[in-house]
Amino acid sequence: MSAWKRFLEPKIRPAYQVLMRQIRGLTLGVRAVVFDGEGRVLLIEHSYTPGWYLPGGGVERGETAELSVIRELQEEAGIQVQGRPRLVSFHSNHRLFRGDHVLIFRIDDWTLVPATSRGEILRVEWFDPRALPEGTTAGTRRRIAEMLDGGPPDLFW
């Protein structure tokens, strides 16, 4: 089934984006940079698109960005956030999807619980942030580097 998702997603995405532009003037997504006790960073691999990503997704109607990142982490990775996520940066993603913005949250305090997503996530793994796996997306690499180096975040995804 994941092969079908990988095949169909690039073909469906343009129509989906056109629809979202008509329904919503702006779209908002969230991503989380989650560290474990060893300093490793959490990355996920989706079933429908290649590459390693920070966990996250779209903010649903009637949902705050904080609640969205909390929900996405539990769904995708079985991470239950303790306390409030810390917003660290805000990025325009208009090069990939006009009108899209992504908020980055840092998560240091969490517990492991069963993930609730079914079929969307192929793998959930922890990596040394200075030795990310092949296939890690460019945006993911930049966000992690910004967090580690402490420099100002790029305004664009």
C-alpha positions as CSV (number, residue, x, y, z in Angstrom):
1,M,0.0,0.0,0.0
2,S,2.8,2.4,0.7
3,A,4.1,2.0,-2.8
4,W,0.7,3.2,-4.1
5,K,0.8,6.2,-1.7
6,R,4.3,7.1,-3.0
7,F,3.1,6.8,-6.6
8,L,-0.2,8.8,-6.1
9,E,0.9,11.5,-3.7
10,P,3.0,13.5,-6.2
11,K,0.2,13.3,-8.8
12,I,-2.6,14.3,-6.3
13,R,-0.6,17.1,-4.5
14,P,-1.0,19.8,-7.2
15,A,-4.8,19.4,-7.2
16,Y,-4.9,19.3,-3.4
17,Q,-2.8,22.5,-3.2
18,V,-5.1,24.3,-5.7
19,L,-8.1,23.3,-3.7
20,M,-6.5,24.4,-0.4
21,R,-5.6,27.8,-2.0
22,Q,-9.2,28.3,-2.9
23,I,-10.6,27.2,0.5
24,R,-7.9,28.8,2.6
25,G,-5.9,31.9,1.8
26,L,-3.2,30.7,4.1
27,T,-2.2,27.3,5.4
28,L,-0.4,26.6,8.6
29,G,1.7,23.6,9.5
30,V,3.7,22.6,12.6
31,R,6.9,20.5,13.0
32,A,8.6,19.4,16.1
33,V,12.3,19.0,17.0
34,V,12.3,16.4,19.7
35,F,15.5,15.4,21.5
36,D,16.0,12.4,23.7
37,G,18.2,12.0,26.8
38,E,21.2,11.2,24.6
39,G,20.8,14.3,22.5
40,R,19.5,12.5,19.5
41,V,16.7,14.0,17.3
42,L,13.5,12.2,16.2
43,L,12.8,11.8,12.5
44,I,10.0,10.1,10.7
45,E,9.5,8.5,7.3
46,H,6.1,8.8,5.8
47,S,4.5,6.0,3.8
48,Y,3.4,8.4,1.0
49,T,6.5,10.5,0.3
50,P,10.2,9.6,0.4
51,G,12.7,11.1,2.9
52,W,13.2,11.7,6.6
53,Y,11.2,14.6,8.2
54,L,10.6,16.2,11.5
55,P,7.2,15.0,12.9
56,G,4.3,17.3,12.4
57,G,1.5,18.2,10.0
58,G,-1.3,20.7,9.3
59,V,-3.1,22.7,11.9
60,E,-6.8,21.7,11.7
61,R,-9.7,24.1,11.7
62,G,-10.5,25.1,15.3
63,E,-7.2,23.8,16.6
64,T,-4.3,25.9,18.0
65,A,-0.8,25.3,16.7
66,E,0.3,24.0,20.1
67,L,-2.5,21.5,20.2
68,S,-1.7,20.5,16.6
69,V,2.0,19.7,17.3
70,I,1.0,17.8,20.5
71,R,-1.6,15.8,18.5
72,E,0.8,15.1,15.6
73,L,3.5,13.9,17.8
74,Q,1.3,11.4,19.5
75,E,-0.2,10.2,16.2
76,E,3.0,9.9,14.3
77,A,5.6,9.0,16.9
78,G,4.0,8.0,20.1
79,I,5.4,11.1,21.9
80,Q,3.3,12.6,24.6
81,V,4.4,16.2,25.3
82,Q,4.8,17.2,29.0
83,G,4.2,20.9,29.6
84,R,3.9,23.3,26.7
85,P,5.9,23.0,23.5
86,R,8.3,25.9,22.9
87,L,7.9,27.8,19.7
88,V,11.3,28.5,18.2
89,S,10.7,29.7,14.6
90,F,8.3,30.6,11.9
91,H,8.9,30.0,8.2
92,S,7.3,30.7,4.9
93,N,7.0,27.6,2.7
94,H,5.8,29.5,-0.4
95,R,8.5,28.0,-2.6
96,L,6.8,24.7,-2.3
97,F,3.2,25.8,-1.6
98,R,2.2,29.4,-2.0
99,G,0.6,30.8,1.2
100,D,1.9,28.0,3.4
101,H,3.7,28.7,6.7
102,V,5.4,26.3,9.2
103,L,5.9,26.8,12.9
104,I,8.8,24.9,14.5
105,F,8.5,23.8,18.1
106,R,11.2,22.3,20.4
107,I,10.2,19.5,22.6
108,D,12.6,18.4,25.4
109,D,10.1,17.0,28.0
110,W,8.0,14.0,26.8
111,T,7.0,10.4,27.5
112,L,6.6,7.5,25.1
113,V,3.1,6.3,24.5
114,P,1.5,4.2,21.7
115,A,1.3,6.0,18.4
116,T,-2.2,6.4,17.1
117,S,-1.6,6.8,13.4
118,R,-2.2,3.8,11.2
119,G,-0.4,3.3,7.9
120,E,0.9,6.9,7.5
121,I,4.3,6.4,9.1
122,L,6.8,3.8,8.0
123,R,9.6,4.4,10.4
124,V,10.2,6.5,13.6
125,E,13.9,6.7,14.5
126,W,16.4,8.7,16.6
127,F,19.5,10.1,15.0
128,D,22.6,12.0,16.0
129,P,21.7,15.5,14.8
130,R,25.2,16.0,13.4
131,A,25.0,12.8,11.4
132,L,21.5,12.7,9.9
133,P,20.6,9.8,7.6
134,E,20.7,10.0,3.8
135,G,17.3,11.1,2.5
136,T,16.8,13.7,5.3
137,T,15.0,16.6,3.6
138,A,16.8,19.9,3.1
139,G,14.3,21.8,5.2
140,T,14.6,19.3,8.0
141,R,18.4,19.6,7.9
142,R,18.3,23.4,8.0
143,R,15.9,23.5,11.0
144,I,18.0,21.1,13.1
145,A,21.2,23.0,12.2
146,E,19.6,26.3,13.2
147,M,18.5,24.9,16.5
148,L,22.0,23.4,17.3
149,D,24.0,26.4,16.1
150,G,21.8,29.0,17.7
151,G,21.9,31.3,14.7
152,P,18.9,33.2,13.4
153,P,16.4,31.0,11.6
154,D,15.9,31.4,7.9
155,L,12.5,33.0,7.2
156,F,11.9,30.6,4.3
157,W,11.5,26.9,4.7
